[in-house]
Amino acid sequence: MRLAAPSLALAALLVAGCATTYQVTLMPRTSGKVYTGTLQSTSDGEGIMAITIDATTYSGIVVETSPSRTSGFVTGGMGAPRGRVWGSGATVTMDNPKGGTAKALLQSPDGKGLRCDLRDAGRTGGGSCRDDQGLEYDVQLRPAARP
């Protein structure tokens, strides 16, 4: 993701030209226990995510499913006498009002799965994850502190 001010969207998290790391925090909906992990952007629309829950580490690829911003070229023209036509065009960029979204499919070494739906909220993000047993987790994403 490309860093775009003022909104650093989830799409921006994933397609940054340089690798960027984000802190991931999960809390199951059945308790107040907090688990942590990381999301690191790798290339256009992709990243690598790793989360540790009760000594089991889940890792895998995150892919953008809808961008936070899109752009297109808009043209228009008008006819004139003698078949003359004139027109102009411009590139327009629009924000997705619901923000960008991404899907993470994570797996532990013993084959357990964790599926996460992520969305942006400006410089931070959130979403939810579900494990193979159907346990739901709320998720927070925020830029990792720099040393």
N, CA, C and O atoms as a GROMACS GRO file, in nm:
protein
  588
    1MET      N    1   0.081  -0.116   0.000
    1MET     CA    2   0.000   0.000   0.000
    1MET      C    3   0.087   0.124   0.000
    1MET      O    4   0.197   0.126   0.055
    2ARG      N    5   0.036   0.222  -0.061
    2ARG     CA    6   0.104   0.349  -0.072
    2ARG      C    7   0.065   0.436   0.046
    2ARG      O    8  -0.053   0.444   0.079
    3LEU      N    9   0.161   0.501   0.111
    3LEU     CA   10   0.132   0.589   0.222
    3LEU      C   11   0.066   0.714   0.167
    3LEU      O   12   0.127   0.788   0.090
    4ALA      N   13  -0.058   0.738   0.206
    4ALA     CA   14  -0.134   0.850   0.154
    4ALA      C   15  -0.187   0.930   0.271
    4ALA      O   16  -0.258   0.875   0.355
    5ALA      N   17  -0.155   1.059   0.279
    5ALA     CA   18  -0.205   1.142   0.387
    5ALA      C   19  -0.333   1.208   0.339
    5ALA      O   20  -0.345   1.239   0.220
    6PRO      N   21  -0.430   1.230   0.427
    6PRO     CA   22  -0.424   1.201   0.568
    6PRO      C   23  -0.467   1.060   0.603
    6PRO      O   24  -0.450   1.018   0.717
    7SER      N   25  -0.522   0.986   0.509
    7SER     CA   26  -0.575   0.854   0.539
    7SER      C   27  -0.476   0.746   0.500
    7SER      O   28  -0.449   0.725   0.381
    8LEU      N   29  -0.421   0.677   0.599
    8LEU     CA   30  -0.336   0.561   0.572
    8LEU      C   31  -0.426   0.442   0.583
    8LEU      O   32  -0.450   0.391   0.692
    9ALA      N   33  -0.477   0.396   0.471
    9ALA     CA   34  -0.578   0.292   0.469
    9ALA      C   35  -0.514   0.155   0.471
    9ALA      O   36  -0.393   0.141   0.453
   10LEU      N   37  -0.596   0.053   0.493
   10LEU     CA   38  -0.545  -0.084   0.492
   10LEU      C   39  -0.476  -0.113   0.361
   10LEU      O   40  -0.371  -0.178   0.359
   11ALA      N   41  -0.531  -0.066   0.253
   11ALA     CA   42  -0.466  -0.084   0.124
   11ALA      C   43  -0.328  -0.020   0.129
   11ALA      O   44  -0.231  -0.075   0.076
   12ALA      N   45  -0.318   0.096   0.192
   12ALA     CA   46  -0.188   0.162   0.205
   12ALA      C   47  -0.096   0.078   0.293
   12ALA      O   48   0.025   0.077   0.271
   13LEU      N   49  -0.152   0.009   0.391
   13LEU     CA   50  -0.071  -0.077   0.477
   13LEU      C   51  -0.004  -0.186   0.395
   13LEU      O   52   0.112  -0.220   0.419
   14LEU      N   53  -0.076  -0.242   0.299
   14LEU     CA   54  -0.028  -0.358   0.228
   14LEU      C   55   0.057  -0.328   0.107
   14LEU      O   56   0.142  -0.411   0.071
   15VAL      N   57   0.040  -0.215   0.042
   15VAL     CA   58   0.112  -0.191  -0.083
   15VAL      C   59   0.220  -0.084  -0.071
   15VAL      O   60   0.261  -0.027  -0.172
   16ALA      N   61   0.266  -0.057   0.049
   16ALA     CA   62   0.372   0.042   0.067
   16ALA      C   63   0.496  -0.001  -0.010
   16ALA      O   64   0.529  -0.120  -0.015
   17GLY      N   65   0.563   0.096  -0.068
   17GLY     CA   66   0.683   0.066  -0.144
   17GLY      C   67   0.791   0.003  -0.058
   17GLY      O   68   0.865  -0.083  -0.106
   18CYS      N   69   0.801   0.044   0.066
   18CYS     CA   70   0.900  -0.017   0.155
   18CYS      C   71   0.825  -0.100   0.259
   18CYS      O   72   0.707  -0.077   0.286
   19ALA      N   73   0.895  -0.196   0.316
   19ALA     CA   74   0.832  -0.283   0.415
   19ALA      C   75   0.794  -0.201   0.538
   19ALA      O   76   0.876  -0.125   0.590
   20THR      N   77   0.672  -0.217   0.582
   20THR     CA   78   0.621  -0.149   0.699
   20THR      C   79   0.561  -0.253   0.792
   20THR      O   80   0.494  -0.345   0.746
   21THR      N   81   0.586  -0.239   0.922
   21THR     CA   82   0.537  -0.337   1.018
   21THR      C   83   0.427  -0.274   1.104
   21THR      O   84   0.437  -0.159   1.148
   22TYR      N   85   0.323  -0.353   1.128
   22TYR     CA   86   0.211  -0.311   1.211
   22TYR      C   87   0.192  -0.410   1.325
   22TYR      O   88   0.212  -0.530   1.307
   23GLN      N   89   0.154  -0.359   1.440
   23GLN     CA   90   0.124  -0.442   1.556
   23GLN      C   91  -0.021  -0.488   1.545
   23GLN      O   92  -0.110  -0.409   1.517
   24VAL      N   93  -0.043  -0.617   1.567
   24VAL     CA   94  -0.176  -0.677   1.563
   24VAL      C   95  -0.212  -0.721   1.705
   24VAL      O   96  -0.133  -0.789   1.770
   25THR      N   97  -0.329  -0.682   1.753
   25THR     CA   98  -0.377  -0.722   1.884
   25THR      C   99  -0.511  -0.791   1.868
   25THR      O  100  -0.600  -0.738   1.801
   26LEU      N  101  -0.527  -0.908   1.928
   26LEU     CA  102  -0.652  -0.984   1.923
   26LEU      C  103  -0.705  -1.006   2.064
   26LEU      O  104  -0.628  -1.024   2.158
   27MET      N  105  -0.838  -1.004   2.077
   27MET     CA  106  -0.903  -1.038   2.203
   27MET      C  107  -1.022  -1.129   2.172
   27MET      O  108  -1.110  -1.091   2.094
   28PRO      N  109  -1.024  -1.249   2.231
   28PRO     CA  110  -1.138  -1.338   2.206
   28PRO      C  111  -1.266  -1.278   2.265
   28PRO      O  112  -1.261  -1.206   2.365
   29ARG      N  113  -1.378  -1.309   2.204
   29ARG     CA  114  -1.506  -1.256   2.253
   29ARG      C  115  -1.555  -1.331   2.376
   29ARG      O  116  -1.661  -1.298   2.430
   30THR      N  117  -1.479  -1.431   2.421
   30THR     CA  118  -1.517  -1.509   2.539
   30THR      C  119  -1.437  -1.472   2.663
   30THR      O  120  -1.468  -1.520   2.772
   31SER      N  121  -1.332  -1.387   2.649
   31SER     CA  122  -1.251  -1.348   2.764
   31SER      C  123  -1.182  -1.216   2.734
   31SER      O  124  -1.191  -1.163   2.624
   32GLY      N  125  -1.112  -1.164   2.834
   32GLY     CA  126  -1.038  -1.040   2.818
   32GLY      C  127  -0.891  -1.060   2.791
   32GLY      O  128  -0.813  -0.965   2.796
   33LYS      N  129  -0.850  -1.183   2.761
   33LYS     CA  130  -0.710  -1.212   2.733
   33LYS      C  131  -0.670  -1.147   2.600
   33LYS      O  132  -0.749  -1.145   2.506
   34VAL      N  133  -0.549  -1.096   2.594
   34VAL     CA  134  -0.500  -1.028   2.474
   34VAL      C  135  -0.386  -1.108   2.413
   34VAL      O  136  -0.296  -1.154   2.483
   35TYR      N  137  -0.391  -1.124   2.281
   35TYR     CA  138  -0.285  -1.192   2.205
   35TYR      C  139  -0.227  -1.091   2.105
   35TYR      O  140  -0.295  -0.997   2.065
   36THR      N  141  -0.102  -1.112   2.067
   36THR     CA  142  -0.037  -1.016   1.978
   36THR      C  143   0.025  -1.084   1.857
   36THR      O  144   0.043  -1.206   1.854
   37GLY      N  145   0.056  -1.002   1.759
   37GLY     CA  146   0.122  -1.049   1.638
   37GLY      C  147   0.170  -0.931   1.556
   37GLY      O  148   0.172  -0.818   1.603
   38THR      N  149   0.210  -0.960   1.432
   38THR     CA  150   0.260  -0.855   1.342
   38THR      C  151   0.201  -0.873   1.203
   38THR      O  152   0.164  -0.984   1.163
   39LEU      N  153   0.194  -0.763   1.131
   39LEU     CA  154   0.160  -0.761   0.990
   39LEU      C  155   0.268  -0.681   0.921
   39LEU      O  156   0.292  -0.565   0.956
   40GLN      N  157   0.332  -0.740   0.822
   40GLN     CA  158   0.437  -0.670   0.749
   40GLN      C  159   0.400  -0.666   0.601
   40GLN      O  160   0.373  -0.769   0.540
   41SER      N  161   0.399  -0.544   0.546
   41SER     CA  162   0.372  -0.532   0.403
   41SER      C  163   0.488  -0.592   0.326
   41SER      O  164   0.603  -0.582   0.368
   42THR      N  165   0.458  -0.654   0.211
   42THR     CA  166   0.563  -0.715   0.129
   42THR      C  167   0.563  -0.663  -0.013
   42THR      O  168   0.670  -0.637  -0.068
   43SER      N  169   0.446  -0.646  -0.074
   43SER     CA  170   0.438  -0.599  -0.213
   43SER      C  171   0.298  -0.546  -0.238
   43SER      O  172   0.217  -0.538  -0.147
   44ASP      N  173   0.270  -0.510  -0.360
   44ASP     CA  174   0.141  -0.454  -0.395
   44ASP      C  175   0.026  -0.544  -0.354
   44ASP      O  176   0.008  -0.653  -0.408
   45GLY      N  177  -0.051  -0.497  -0.256
   45GLY     CA  178  -0.171  -0.567  -0.215
   45GLY      C  179  -0.150  -0.691  -0.131
   45GLY      O  180  -0.246  -0.765  -0.108
   46GLU      N  181  -0.028  -0.717  -0.083
   46GLU     CA  182  -0.002  -0.836  -0.002
   46GLU      C  183   0.083  -0.803   0.119
   46GLU      O  184   0.154  -0.703   0.123
   47GLY      N  185   0.073  -0.891   0.219
   47GLY     CA  186   0.154  -0.879   0.338
   47GLY      C  187   0.165  -1.014   0.405
   47GLY      O  188   0.100  -1.110   0.364
   48ILE      N  189   0.248  -1.021   0.509
   48ILE     CA  190   0.266  -1.143   0.588
   48ILE      C  191   0.222  -1.111   0.730
   48ILE      O  192   0.261  -1.010   0.787
   49MET      N  193   0.140  -1.201   0.786
   49MET     CA  194   0.087  -1.181   0.920
   49MET      C  195   0.121  -1.302   1.005
   49MET      O  196   0.116  -1.416   0.958
   50ALA      N  197   0.156  -1.278   1.131
   50ALA     CA  198   0.184  -1.385   1.227
   50ALA      C  199   0.123  -1.346   1.361
   50ALA      O  200   0.141  -1.234   1.408
   51ILE      N  201   0.050  -1.441   1.422
   51ILE     CA  202  -0.017  -1.418   1.549
   51ILE      C  203   0.009  -1.538   1.639
   51ILE      O  204   0.000  -1.653   1.594
   52THR      N  205   0.040  -1.513   1.767
   52THR     CA  206   0.061  -1.622   1.862
   52THR      C  207  -0.055  -1.623   1.962
   52THR      O  208  -0.081  -1.524   2.030
   53ILE      N  209  -0.124  -1.738   1.969
   53ILE     CA  210  -0.235  -1.758   2.062
   53ILE      C  211  -0.204  -1.882   2.144
   53ILE      O  212  -0.195  -1.993   2.091
   54ASP      N  213  -0.188  -1.863   2.276
   54ASP     CA  214  -0.160  -1.975   2.367
   54ASP      C  215  -0.047  -2.065   2.316
   54ASP      O  216  -0.066  -2.186   2.303
   55ALA      N  217   0.067  -2.009   2.286
   55ALA     CA  218   0.188  -2.080   2.243
   55ALA      C  219   0.178  -2.141   2.103
   55ALA      O  220   0.268  -2.212   2.060
   56THR      N  221   0.069  -2.114   2.030
   56THR     CA  222   0.056  -2.161   1.892
   56THR      C  223   0.066  -2.040   1.801
   56THR      O  224  -0.011  -1.945   1.814
   57THR      N  225   0.161  -2.044   1.706
   57THR     CA  226   0.178  -1.933   1.613
   57THR      C  227   0.110  -1.966   1.480
   57THR      O  228   0.134  -2.070   1.419
   58TYR      N  229   0.025  -1.874   1.438
   58TYR     CA  230  -0.043  -1.882   1.310
   58TYR      C  231   0.024  -1.780   1.217
   58TYR      O  232   0.050  -1.667   1.258
   59SER      N  233   0.052  -1.820   1.094
   59SER     CA  234   0.113  -1.726   1.000
   59SER      C  235   0.060  -1.752   0.860
   59SER      O  236   0.013  -1.861   0.828
   60GLY      N  237   0.069  -1.649   0.777
   60GLY     CA  238   0.024  -1.662   0.639
   60GLY      C  239   0.020  -1.528   0.568
   60GLY      O  240   0.068  -1.427   0.617
   61ILE      N  241  -0.040  -1.533   0.451
   61ILE     CA  242  -0.047  -1.417   0.362
   61ILE      C  243  -0.176  -1.340   0.385
   61ILE      O  244  -0.282  -1.397   0.409
   62VAL      N  245  -0.165  -1.208   0.376
   62VAL     CA  246  -0.280  -1.118   0.379
   62VAL      C  247  -0.291  -1.057   0.240
   62VAL      O  248  -0.191  -1.011   0.184
   63VAL      N  249  -0.410  -1.056   0.182
   63VAL     CA  250  -0.430  -0.993   0.051
   63VAL      C  251  -0.541  -0.890   0.059
   63VAL      O  252  -0.640  -0.908   0.129
   64GLU      N  253  -0.523  -0.784  -0.014
   64GLU     CA  254  -0.623  -0.678  -0.024
   64GLU      C  255  -0.742  -0.731  -0.105
   64GLU      O  256  -0.724  -0.787  -0.213
   65THR      N  257  -0.864  -0.713  -0.051
   65THR     CA  258  -0.983  -0.756  -0.123
   65THR      C  259  -1.062  -0.641  -0.182
   65THR      O  260  -1.135  -0.659  -0.279
   66SER      N  261  -1.048  -0.522  -0.125
   66SER     CA  262  -1.102  -0.400  -0.186
   66SER      C  263  -1.014  -0.283  -0.142
   66SER      O  264  -0.980  -0.272  -0.024
   67PRO      N  265  -0.978  -0.197  -0.236
   67PRO     CA  266  -0.889  -0.086  -0.203
   67PRO      C  267  -0.961   0.024  -0.125
   67PRO      O  268  -1.083   0.037  -0.132
   68SER      N  269  -0.883   0.102  -0.051
   68SER     CA  270  -0.940   0.215   0.022
   68SER      C  271  -0.959   0.335  -0.070
   68SER      O  272  -1.037   0.424  -0.041
   69ARG      N  273  -0.886   0.336  -0.183
   69ARG     CA  274  -0.896   0.445  -0.280
   69ARG      C  275  -0.890   0.386  -0.420
   69ARG      O  276  -0.829   0.282  -0.442
   70THR      N  277  -0.953   0.453  -0.510
   70THR     CA  278  -0.946   0.414  -0.650
   70THR      C  279  -0.941   0.539  -0.735
   70THR      O  280  -0.984   0.646  -0.691
   71SER      N  281  -0.890   0.527  -0.855
   71SER     CA  282  -0.885   0.642  -0.944
   71SER      C  283  -0.920   0.598  -1.085
   71SER      O  284  -0.909   0.481  -1.121
   72GLY      N  285  -0.963   0.693  -1.162
   72GLY     CA  286  -1.000   0.668  -1.300
   72GLY      C  287  -0.991   0.794  -1.381
   72GLY      O  288  -0.980   0.903  -1.325
   73PHE      N  289  -0.995   0.780  -1.511
   73PHE     CA  290  -0.987   0.894  -1.601
   73PHE      C  291  -1.127   0.924  -1.651
   73PHE      O  292  -1.195   0.835  -1.705
   74VAL      N  293  -1.171   1.048  -1.635
   74VAL     CA  294  -1.304   1.091  -1.676
   74VAL      C  295  -1.289   1.186  -1.793
   74VAL      O  296  -1.210   1.280  -1.787
   75THR      N  297  -1.366   1.163  -1.900
   75THR     CA  298  -1.361   1.251  -2.017
   75THR      C  299  -1.500   1.300  -2.050
   75THR      O  300  -1.601   1.243  -2.009
   76GLY      N  301  -1.502   1.406  -2.125
   76GLY     CA  302  -1.629   1.462  -2.173
   76GLY      C  303  -1.604   1.538  -2.301
   76GLY      O  304  -1.491   1.581  -2.327
   77GLY      N  305  -1.705   1.557  -2.379
   77GLY     CA  306  -1.690   1.630  -2.504
   77GLY      C  307  -1.821   1.690  -2.547
   77GLY      O  308  -1.927   1.659  -2.494
   78MET      N  309  -1.812   1.777  -2.644
   78MET     CA  310  -1.931   1.845  -2.693
   78MET      C  311  -1.918   1.862  -2.844
   78MET      O  312  -1.811   1.895  -2.895
   79GLY      N  313  -2.026   1.838  -2.913
   79GLY     CA  314  -2.025   1.855  -3.057
   79GLY      C  315  -2.042   2.003  -3.094
   79GLY      O  316  -2.097   2.082  -3.017
   80ALA      N  317  -1.994   2.036  -3.211
   80ALA     CA  318  -2.004   2.174  -3.260
   80ALA      C  319  -2.042   2.169  -3.407
   80ALA      O  320  -2.036   2.062  -3.469
   81PRO      N  321  -2.081   2.281  -3.465
   81PRO     CA  322  -2.114   2.282  -3.607
   81PRO      C  323  -1.998   2.229  -3.693
   81PRO      O  324  -1.882   2.240  -3.655
   82ARG      N  325  -2.031   2.173  -3.806
   82ARG     CA  326  -1.935   2.120  -3.902
   82ARG      C  327  -1.859   1.998  -3.848
   82ARG      O  328  -1.747   1.972  -3.891
   83GLY      N  329  -1.920   1.925  -3.755
   83GLY     CA  330  -1.859   1.801  -3.707
   83GLY      C  331  -1.741   1.818  -3.612
   83GLY      O  332  -1.675   1.720  -3.579
   84ARG      N  333  -1.716   1.938  -3.570
   84ARG     CA  334  -1.605   1.959  -3.476
   84ARG      C  335  -1.647   1.914  -3.337
   84ARG      O  336  -1.759   1.940  -3.293
   85VAL      N  337  -1.556   1.848  -3.268
   85VAL     CA  338  -1.581   1.801  -3.132
   85VAL      C  339  -1.466   1.846  -3.044
   85VAL      O  340  -1.349   1.840  -3.083
   86TRP      N  341  -1.499   1.891  -2.928
   86TRP     CA  342  -1.394   1.924  -2.832
   86TRP      C  343  -1.427   1.856  -2.700
   86TRP      O  344  -1.542   1.826  -2.669
   87GLY      N  345  -1.324   1.834  -2.624
   87GLY     CA  346  -1.344   1.767  -2.496
   87GLY      C  347  -1.222   1.781  -2.408
   87GLY      O  348  -1.119   1.834  -2.448
   88SER      N  349  -1.236   1.732  -2.289
   88SER     CA  350  -1.124   1.734  -2.195
   88SER      C  351  -1.140   1.617  -2.099
   88SER      O  352  -1.243   1.550  -2.099
   89GLY      N  353  -1.040   1.593  -2.021
   89GLY     CA  354  -1.044   1.483  -1.926
   89GLY      C  355  -0.957   1.512  -1.806
   89GLY      O  356  -0.873   1.601  -1.807
   90ALA      N  357  -0.980   1.435  -1.702
   90ALA     CA  358  -0.903   1.451  -1.579
   90ALA      C  359  -0.902   1.318  -1.504
   90ALA      O  360  -0.994   1.238  -1.516
   91THR      N  361  -0.797   1.297  -1.426
   91THR     CA  362  -0.791   1.180  -1.340
   91THR      C  363  -0.856   1.216  -1.207
   91THR      O  364  -0.828   1.320  -1.148
   92VAL      N  365  -0.944   1.130  -1.162
   92VAL     CA  366  -1.017   1.152  -1.038
   92VAL      C  367  -0.986   1.038  -0.941
   92VAL      O  368  -0.989   0.921  -0.979
   93THR      N  369  -0.955   1.074  -0.816
   93THR     CA  370  -0.931   0.974  -0.711
   93THR      C  371  -1.044   0.984  -0.610
   93THR      O  372  -1.080   1.093  -0.566
   94MET      N  373  -1.100   0.868  -0.574
   94MET     CA  374  -1.210   0.865  -0.477
   94MET      C  375  -1.177   0.769  -0.364
   94MET      O  376  -1.119   0.663  -0.386
   95ASP      N  377  -1.217   0.808  -0.243
   95ASP     CA  378  -1.203   0.720  -0.127
   95ASP      C  379  -1.322   0.625  -0.122
   95ASP      O  380  -1.434   0.663  -0.156
   96ASN      N  381  -1.297   0.501  -0.080
   96ASN     CA  382  -1.404   0.406  -0.055
   96ASN      C  383  -1.464   0.445   0.080
   96ASN      O  384  -1.393   0.443   0.180
   97PRO      N  385  -1.592   0.480   0.086
   97PRO     CA  386  -1.648   0.527   0.213
   97PRO      C  387  -1.644   0.423   0.325
   97PRO      O  388  -1.649   0.460   0.442
   98LYS      N  389  -1.634   0.295   0.291
   98LYS     CA  390  -1.625   0.191   0.393
   98LYS      C  391  -1.481   0.153   0.424
   98LYS      O  392  -1.457   0.064   0.506
   99GLY      N  393  -1.384   0.218   0.359
   99GLY     CA  394  -1.243   0.187   0.380
   99GLY      C  395  -1.200   0.064   0.303
   99GLY      O  396  -1.283  -0.005   0.243
  100GLY      N  397  -1.072   0.036   0.304
  100GLY     CA  398  -1.019  -0.080   0.235
  100GLY      C  399  -1.037  -0.205   0.320
  100GLY      O  400  -1.051  -0.197   0.442
  101THR      N  401  -1.037  -0.321   0.255
  101THR     CA  402  -1.049  -0.447   0.327
  101THR      C  403  -0.943  -0.545   0.280
  101THR      O  404  -0.891  -0.534   0.170
  102ALA      N  405  -0.912  -0.641   0.367
  102ALA     CA  406  -0.814  -0.744   0.334
  102ALA      C  407  -0.856  -0.875   0.401
  102ALA      O  408  -0.932  -0.874   0.499
  103LYS      N  409  -0.806  -0.986   0.350
  103LYS     CA  410  -0.836  -1.119   0.403
  103LYS      C  411  -0.704  -1.186   0.436
  103LYS      O  412  -0.612  -1.187   0.354
  104ALA      N  413  -0.694  -1.244   0.557
  104ALA     CA  414  -0.576  -1.318   0.599
  104ALA      C  415  -0.617  -1.463   0.624
  104ALA      O  416  -0.713  -1.489   0.696
  105LEU      N  417  -0.543  -1.556   0.564
  105LEU     CA  418  -0.562  -1.698   0.589
  105LEU      C  419  -0.434  -1.749   0.654
  105LEU      O  420  -0.332  -1.764   0.588
  106LEU      N  421  -0.442  -1.774   0.784
  106LEU     CA  422  -0.325  -1.810   0.863
  106LEU      C  423  -0.334  -1.956   0.905
  106LEU      O  424  -0.443  -2.009   0.926
  107GLN      N  425  -0.218  -2.019   0.918
  107GLN     CA  426  -0.212  -2.160   0.954
  107GLN      C  427  -0.101  -2.183   1.056
  107GLN      O  428   0.006  -2.121   1.048
  108SER      N  429  -0.126  -2.273   1.151
  108SER     CA  430  -0.024  -2.310   1.247
  108SER      C  431   0.054  -2.429   1.191
  108SER      O  432   0.008  -2.494   1.097
  109PRO      N  433   0.172  -2.459   1.249
  109PRO     CA  434   0.251  -2.574   1.200
  109PRO      C  435   0.176  -2.707   1.210
  109PRO      O  436   0.204  -2.798   1.132
  110ASP      N  437   0.082  -2.718   1.304
  110ASP     CA  438   0.007  -2.844   1.317
  110ASP      C  439  -0.123  -2.845   1.236
  110ASP      O  440  -0.206  -2.934   1.254
  111GLY      N  441  -0.140  -2.745   1.147
  111GLY     CA  442  -0.253  -2.745   1.054
  111GLY      C  443  -0.379  -2.674   1.101
  111GLY      O  444  -0.480  -2.678   1.030
  112LYS      N  445  -0.376  -2.609   1.216
  112LYS     CA  446  -0.492  -2.532   1.261
  112LYS      C  447  -0.501  -2.404   1.179
  112LYS      O  448  -0.400  -2.351   1.133
  113GLY      N  449  -0.624  -2.353   1.162
  113GLY     CA  450  -0.644  -2.234   1.081
  113GLY      C  451  -0.702  -2.117   1.158
  113GLY      O  452  -0.772  -2.135   1.257
  114LEU      N  453  -0.670  -1.996   1.110
  114LEU     CA  454  -0.724  -1.872   1.163
  114LEU      C  455  -0.753  -1.782   1.042
  114LEU      O  456  -0.663  -1.751   0.965
  115ARG      N  457  -0.878  -1.743   1.027
  115ARG     CA  458  -0.920  -1.661   0.914
  115ARG      C  459  -0.956  -1.522   0.964
  115ARG      O  460  -1.035  -1.509   1.058
  116CYS      N  461  -0.898  -1.418   0.902
  116CYS     CA  462  -0.920  -1.282   0.949
  116CYS      C  463  -0.971  -1.192   0.838
  116CYS      O  464  -0.922  -1.197   0.725
  117ASP      N  465  -1.070  -1.110   0.871
  117ASP     CA  466  -1.120  -1.005   0.783
  117ASP      C  467  -1.077  -0.873   0.845
  117ASP      O  468  -1.111  -0.844   0.960
  118LEU      N  469  -1.002  -0.793   0.769
  118LEU     CA  470  -0.943  -0.670   0.821
  118LEU      C  471  -0.996  -0.550   0.742
  118LEU      O  472  -1.029  -0.562   0.624
  119ARG      N  473  -1.003  -0.435   0.809
  119ARG     CA  474  -1.046  -0.311   0.743
  119ARG      C  475  -0.965  -0.195   0.800
  119ARG      O  476  -0.911  -0.203   0.910
  120ASP      N  477  -0.959  -0.087   0.724
  120ASP     CA  478  -0.883   0.028   0.768
  120ASP      C  479  -0.972   0.125   0.846
  120ASP      O  480  -1.094   0.121   0.838
  121ALA      N  481  -0.904   0.212   0.922
  121ALA     CA  482  -0.972   0.320   0.995
  121ALA      C  483  -0.875   0.437   1.005
  121ALA      O  484  -0.845   0.484   1.114
  122GLY      N  485  -0.826   0.484   0.891
  122GLY     CA  486  -0.727   0.592   0.891
  122GLY      C  487  -0.588   0.534   0.907
  122GLY      O  488  -0.548   0.448   0.829
  123ARG      N  489  -0.512   0.581   1.006
  123ARG     CA  490  -0.376   0.530   1.029
  123ARG      C  491  -0.377   0.394   1.098
  123ARG      O  492  -0.273   0.329   1.106
  124THR      N  493  -0.491   0.351   1.146
  124THR     CA  494  -0.503   0.224   1.216
  124THR      C  495  -0.608   0.139   1.146
  124THR      O  496  -0.664   0.180   1.045
  125GLY      N  497  -0.633   0.020   1.199
  125GLY     CA  498  -0.734  -0.067   1.139
  125GLY      C  499  -0.790  -0.162   1.241
  125GLY      O  500  -0.752  -0.161   1.358
  126GLY      N  501  -0.881  -0.245   1.195
  126GLY     CA  502  -0.942  -0.342   1.284
  126GLY      C  503  -1.005  -0.453   1.204
  126GLY      O  504  -0.982  -0.466   1.084
  127GLY      N  505  -1.084  -0.532   1.272
  127GLY     CA  506  -1.152  -0.642   1.204
  127GLY      C  507  -1.181  -0.754   1.301
  127GLY      O  508  -1.197  -0.733   1.421
  128SER      N  509  -1.188  -0.874   1.245
  128SER     CA  510  -1.217  -0.991   1.328
  128SER      C  511  -1.150  -1.114   1.269
  128SER      O  512  -1.121  -1.121   1.150
  129CYS      N  513  -1.126  -1.212   1.356
  129CYS     CA  514  -1.070  -1.340   1.316
  129CYS      C  515  -1.157  -1.450   1.374
  129CYS      O  516  -1.227  -1.430   1.473
  130ARG      N  517  -1.152  -1.567   1.311
  130ARG     CA  518  -1.225  -1.685   1.358
  130ARG      C  519  -1.134  -1.805   1.343
  130ARG      O  520  -1.072  -1.824   1.238
  131ASP      N  521  -1.126  -1.888   1.450
  131ASP     CA  522  -1.044  -2.008   1.441
  131ASP      C  523  -1.127  -2.128   1.397
  131ASP      O  524  -1.248  -2.115   1.376
  132ASP      N  525  -1.064  -2.244   1.384
  132ASP     CA  526  -1.132  -2.364   1.337
  132ASP      C  527  -1.246  -2.409   1.428
  132ASP      O  528  -1.339  -2.476   1.382
  133GLN      N  529  -1.240  -2.372   1.556
  133GLN     CA  530  -1.345  -2.411   1.650
  133GLN      C  531  -1.459  -2.310   1.652
  133GLN      O  532  -1.555  -2.327   1.727
  134GLY      N  533  -1.449  -2.204   1.571
  134GLY     CA  534  -1.554  -2.103   1.564
  134GLY      C  535  -1.539  -1.990   1.664
  134GLY      O  536  -1.627  -1.905   1.673
  135LEU      N  537  -1.428  -1.987   1.741
  135LEU     CA  538  -1.406  -1.879   1.837
  135LEU      C  539  -1.373  -1.751   1.760
  135LEU      O  540  -1.286  -1.749   1.674
  136GLU      N  541  -1.445  -1.643   1.794
  136GLU     CA  542  -1.427  -1.513   1.729
  136GLU      C  543  -1.333  -1.425   1.811
  136GLU      O  544  -1.335  -1.427   1.934
  137TYR      N  545  -1.251  -1.349   1.741
  137TYR     CA  546  -1.157  -1.255   1.802
  137TYR      C  547  -1.180  -1.118   1.740
  137TYR      O  548  -1.199  -1.106   1.619
  138ASP      N  549  -1.178  -1.012   1.822
  138ASP     CA  550  -1.175  -0.876   1.771
  138ASP      C  551  -1.029  -0.839   1.748
  138ASP      O  552  -0.942  -0.881   1.824
  139VAL      N  553  -1.003  -0.760   1.642
  139VAL     CA  554  -0.866  -0.729   1.601
  139VAL      C  555  -0.845  -0.578   1.596
  139VAL      O  556  -0.932  -0.504   1.551
  140GLN      N  557  -0.727  -0.534   1.642
  140GLN     CA  558  -0.680  -0.397   1.624
  140GLN      C  559  -0.549  -0.400   1.547
  140GLN      O  560  -0.466  -0.488   1.570
  141LEU      N  561  -0.530  -0.304   1.456
  141LEU     CA  562  -0.404  -0.287   1.382
  141LEU      C  563  -0.354  -0.145   1.404
  141LEU      O  564  -0.432  -0.050   1.397
  142ARG      N  565  -0.227  -0.131   1.431
  142ARG     CA  566  -0.167   0.002   1.445
  142ARG      C  567  -0.018  -0.007   1.409
  142ARG      O  568   0.044  -0.112   1.425
  143PRO      N  569   0.038   0.104   1.360
  143PRO     CA  570   0.181   0.101   1.323
  143PRO      C  571   0.266   0.060   1.443
  143PRO      O  572   0.244   0.106   1.555
  144ALA      N  573   0.364  -0.028   1.417
  144ALA     CA  574   0.456  -0.071   1.523
  144ALA      C  575   0.546   0.044   1.562
  144ALA      O  576   0.583   0.126   1.478
  145ALA      N  577   0.582   0.050   1.690
  145ALA     CA  578   0.673   0.154   1.737
  145ALA      C  579   0.809   0.134   1.673
  145ALA      O  580   0.857   0.022   1.659
  146ARG      N  581   0.869   0.243   1.634
  146ARG     CA  582   1.003   0.237   1.574
  146ARG      C  583   1.108   0.245   1.684
  146ARG      O  584   1.093   0.322   1.779
  147PRO      N  585   1.215   0.165   1.670
  147PRO     CA  586   1.319   0.166   1.775
  147PRO      C  587   1.394   0.297   1.778
  147PRO      O  588   1.484   0.314   1.860
   0.00000   0.00000   0.00000
